[in-house]
Amino acid sequence: MTDDQSRVIPARREGPFESAEEVRLSLYRELRGERSGRRDDAVMVPCFFCPTSFQTSHGVYRGKHIPRYQIDVCQGCYDGNWDGWAPRYEAQLVHHLEANGLRIPERNEKGWLPRD
């Protein structure tokens, strides 16, 4: 056995990880602001229109705040009403505007309240 063959190089480990895949996942989670893959400290906001809540913290924003109406909506409700708030939401939205002393905006060409 030569001198080079007798040397054993120990496996290098990066922290308490078992594999390169775990290192990659850990770095990915860190970039997203996650700690150990859990989001116990995430700020969750209820959607004004539907029963879901969405995250608005740690670089993850899955909804929108609409200043004109002073409401927060999930991305699904926001994207699904690109052409104005559907008539099924009108009563709830008008009630909110009146209760908070906000002006009801002019309707768009479809006769719906504008989204933004």
N, C-alpha and C positions, 0 to 999 in steps of 0.2 A: 504494500500500500504506500503510495507516495504521500508526501507531506500535504499536498492539496486535497487529496481524497480523505484524509483523516480529519479534516476540519468539518465540524458540523455547524451549520448556520441555523440558529433557532428561528422559528417562524416569527415574523414581525407582526405584532398586533397593535392596532390603533385603539387604544382605550379598552373598555370592557366589551368589545364586540367579538362575535364569533366568526363573522364572514365579511367579505367585501360588500355583499348585498346589504347587510345590516349597516355598514358604514355609509353606503350610498343613501339608504332610507333615512338614517339619522341626519345626514347633511341636508337632504331634501326637506325633512320636517323642520329643521332649524331655519332654513331659508324661508319657509312659510310661516315661521313664528310659532310653530308647535313645540310643545315640550312633551317628550316621550309619546308622541302621537295622540295626546289627549288635549281636549279643548275645554277644560273645566272653567277657565277664566275668560272664555269668549263672551263678548257682549252680544246678546240676542235681542232683537227688536221685533215686536209683533207687527204683522202686516195689517194695514188699515182695512183692507177689503176681505181677505181670506183668513182662515184659521191657522196659517203657518207663521213661524217666526224665522228670522234670517239673521245671519251673522254680520256684524259691522265692526270688526276689530281685527287686529293682527294682520293687516294687509288683505283681508278677505271682506269684500263688500258685496253681499248678495241681495241687495235691494237699493232703493233710492229714497232720498228725502226730497219732497217736492215743496219748496218754500211757498209757492203761491197758495197752496192749500194747507200748509203746515201739517202734512201727513207723511208717514213712512210706508212704503209699499215694497213687497218682495219683487224680485226680478221677474218672476213669472207674470204677476199682475201688470207690472210696468210694460214688459215686452208685449203682452197680449192685448194691450190697449193703445197701441202706437197711433191709432187714428182718433183718439179721444176716449173718454171714459164711457164704457158701454152703458146703455140705459138702465141695466139692472143695478148699477152702482149709484145712480143719480140721487135717489132719495137719501141715501146714507151720506153722500158727499155734501149735498145742499144743507142737510140738517147740521152737519159739522161746521160748515161755513157760517150759517146763521148763528149757531150757538157760540161761535168764537168771534163774532163781529167781523168776519171777513167778507170781502166783496165777491159776489158770484160773477165769474168772468163771462165774456161774450161767448156764445156757442160757435163751434166751427161750422164748416160747410155741410157737415152731416147732421147738424143740429145737436151735437153732443158737446159736453164740456171738454175743453182741451186738456190734454194729458199734463203738459208742463205749464 
